[in-house]
Structure formats: structure tokens, C-alpha cells
Amino acid sequence: MRTETINKITTEFKMPKTIGDPVIVNCIMPDGSKQHVGYIYQNISDDDEFSTIYVSTDNEGEQVFPPTDNWQDLEDRFERYAKKVSQKDFDEKKIEIYLSDYEAKLNEIKDLRDSKKINSKCREINF
């Protein structure tokens, strides 16, 4: 298993137990949570050199990068990809927090307006 740290985000390559299983690629966030990023499949050719071609996919099984025989290049690409995916998720969570704060403030304003209407009606009756 190899891990690389980029801006406090760690990319983990979990090696398969058998040659037919894919390499599992995880992204470990600064808070320690793990996020699955994709898979790397190994296609071993039948030629005299037994060369290996690596095919990378995302979580949905769609090919992320073109097939390559360069493992180092693929690791580097997945590290950049994991950073983009984690940044996107971070941004989405941040937007959700802003939206929930905005909705809470809207509800507070609505409650204030409703209470003002009730109080003004009470004042009208009292005068």
C-alpha cells in the first residue's frame, strides 16, 4: 500500500489480494475520513514480455484515464484526481452549510415578521 500526501489530503492505493482483483484507490481527508475514489485494473498481456496495462475507473466504472503501462504516471494522475474530487466534495459540503444557514436566517426573519404582525394587531386592539 502506498500513500501520498498532497495539501493534507492523502491518496491510498490498496493493493489487491489476488492478481485478478483491482487496486482500490481511496482518498483520506484531513479529518481522517476515507473516501473511495476509484479502481485500477491490471491487464497482463500474453506476449513474451508479460507487460501490464493499467486501466483506471471511477466509482461508477467509467474510465478516468487512458490505459497505460506506466504505474508511476497513473499514481500521479490519481493523486491529482483525488484532490479534485475531495475539493469538489468539500465545496459541496460548504455550500450545503451556507444554504442551511441562509434558510435558518430566512426562518428567523419570517418569525420576526410574523411576531411583528401579531404584536401590531394586539396594539390596535389595546388602543
C-alpha positions as CSV (number, residue, x, y, z in Angstrom):
1,M,0.0,0.0,0.0
2,R,1.3,3.4,-1.0
3,T,0.1,6.7,0.3
4,E,0.9,10.2,-1.0
5,T,0.1,13.4,0.9
6,I,-1.0,16.5,-1.2
7,N,-2.2,19.5,0.7
8,K,-3.2,17.4,3.8
9,I,-5.2,15.0,1.6
10,T,-3.7,11.5,1.4
11,T,-4.2,9.1,-1.5
12,E,-4.1,5.5,-0.6
13,F,-3.5,2.7,-3.1
14,K,-4.7,-0.6,-1.6
15,M,-3.1,-3.5,-3.4
16,P,-5.3,-6.4,-4.3
17,K,-5.1,-9.8,-2.6
18,T,-5.1,-11.6,-6.0
19,I,-3.9,-10.5,-9.4
20,G,-7.4,-10.5,-10.7
21,D,-8.7,-8.0,-8.2
22,P,-8.4,-4.3,-8.8
23,V,-6.3,-1.9,-6.8
24,I,-8.6,0.2,-4.7
25,V,-7.9,3.9,-4.6
26,N,-9.1,5.9,-1.5
27,C,-8.7,9.5,-0.5
28,I,-8.1,10.2,3.2
29,M,-9.3,13.6,4.2
30,P,-7.6,15.9,6.7
31,D,-10.3,14.9,9.3
32,G,-9.4,11.2,8.9
33,S,-12.4,10.2,6.9
34,K,-11.9,7.9,3.9
35,Q,-13.5,8.5,0.5
36,H,-13.4,5.9,-2.2
37,V,-12.1,7.4,-5.5
38,G,-11.8,4.6,-8.0
39,Y,-10.2,1.3,-9.1
40,I,-7.1,0.3,-11.1
41,Y,-7.4,-2.9,-13.1
42,Q,-4.4,-4.8,-14.3
43,N,-4.4,-6.4,-17.8
44,I,-1.5,-8.7,-18.2
45,S,-0.7,-9.5,-21.9
46,D,0.1,-12.9,-23.2
47,D,3.2,-11.8,-25.1
48,D,6.8,-12.8,-24.3
49,E,7.4,-9.8,-22.0
50,F,4.2,-10.2,-19.9
51,S,3.6,-6.5,-20.0
52,T,0.9,-5.0,-17.8
53,I,-1.6,-2.4,-18.9
54,Y,-3.4,-0.5,-16.1
55,V,-7.0,0.6,-16.7
56,S,-8.4,3.2,-14.2
57,T,-12.1,3.7,-13.4
58,D,-14.1,5.9,-11.1
59,N,-16.7,4.7,-8.7
60,E,-19.3,4.3,-11.4
61,G,-17.0,2.2,-13.5
62,E,-16.3,4.8,-16.1
63,Q,-12.7,5.0,-17.4
64,V,-11.0,8.0,-15.9
65,F,-7.6,8.0,-17.7
66,P,-6.4,6.3,-20.8
67,P,-4.9,2.8,-20.3
68,T,-1.2,3.0,-19.6
69,D,1.7,0.7,-18.8
70,N,3.3,3.4,-16.6
71,W,2.3,2.8,-12.9
72,Q,4.0,5.9,-11.6
73,D,2.2,8.1,-14.1
74,L,-1.1,6.5,-13.1
75,E,-0.4,7.1,-9.4
76,D,0.4,10.8,-10.1
77,R,-2.8,11.2,-12.1
78,F,-5.0,9.5,-9.4
79,E,-3.4,11.8,-6.8
80,R,-4.4,14.9,-8.7
81,Y,-7.8,13.4,-9.4
82,A,-8.4,12.5,-5.8
83,K,-7.5,16.1,-4.8
84,K,-10.1,17.4,-7.3
85,V,-12.8,15.0,-6.1
86,S,-12.1,15.9,-2.5
87,Q,-12.1,19.6,-3.2
88,K,-15.4,19.3,-5.1
89,D,-16.9,17.4,-2.1
90,F,-15.6,20.0,0.3
91,D,-17.1,22.8,-1.8
92,E,-20.5,20.9,-1.9
93,K,-20.5,20.5,1.9
94,K,-19.6,24.1,2.3
95,I,-22.4,25.2,0.0
96,E,-24.8,23.0,2.0
97,I,-23.7,24.6,5.2
98,Y,-24.2,28.1,3.7
99,L,-27.7,27.1,2.4
100,S,-28.8,25.7,5.8
101,D,-27.5,28.9,7.5
102,Y,-29.4,31.0,4.9
103,E,-32.6,29.0,5.4
104,A,-32.3,29.4,9.2
105,K,-31.9,33.1,8.8
106,L,-34.8,33.3,6.5
107,N,-36.9,31.5,9.1
108,E,-35.8,33.9,11.8
109,I,-36.8,36.8,9.6
110,K,-40.1,35.2,8.9
111,D,-40.7,34.6,12.6
112,L,-39.8,38.2,13.4
113,R,-42.2,39.5,10.7
114,D,-44.9,37.2,12.0
115,S,-44.4,38.3,15.6
116,K,-44.5,42.0,14.5
117,K,-47.8,41.4,12.7
118,I,-49.2,39.8,15.8
119,N,-47.9,42.5,18.1
120,S,-49.2,45.2,15.9
121,K,-52.7,43.7,15.8
122,C,-52.6,43.4,19.6
123,R,-51.6,47.0,19.9
124,E,-54.5,48.0,17.6
125,I,-56.9,46.2,19.9
126,N,-55.5,47.6,23.1
127,F,-55.6,51.2,21.9
